[in-house]
Amino acid sequence: MKIGQVSKKTDFSVQTIRYYETQNLIKSAGRTEGNFRVYDSKVIDQLEFIKHCRHLDLSLSDIKRINELRDNPNAVCEEVNELINDQVKLVKIKMKELRHLKIQLEALTDSCSNNQKVGDCGIIKSLQECDC
């Protein structure tokens, strides 16, 4: 099937599919005489796998490594566990950063009354004075 058909079946843009191919995450089955890329049905499964990994916010390099390991079913899965554990650590850091961001945003909203004019807005004043 052509790249446009793959795009429709997977909800990935044509550009994303091409990018994943340049990153060796997927492979085309070759080209037609008209020089169009063609893909087999296996690429749909590969792209769905990538989609699941991206929903877990895994990096493309991690996805590539997991794919390499997946192609070797007799390999020990310890490395996959390590990749996922590293991702859990990153999520914990992001959660801490987001909690801090929430506190900062709440402090900004507390500095302004809805009844004021923009010229007196505490949020804008705080942002102008921010030492961030």
Secondary structure, DSSP 4 states (H G I P E B T S, - for coil): -BHHHHHHHHT--HHHHHHHHHTTSS---EE-TT--EE--THHHHHHHHHHHHHHTT--HHHHHHHHHHHT-TTS-THHHHHHHHHHHHHHHHHHHHHHHHHHHHHHHHHT--TTS-GGG-HHHHHHHH---
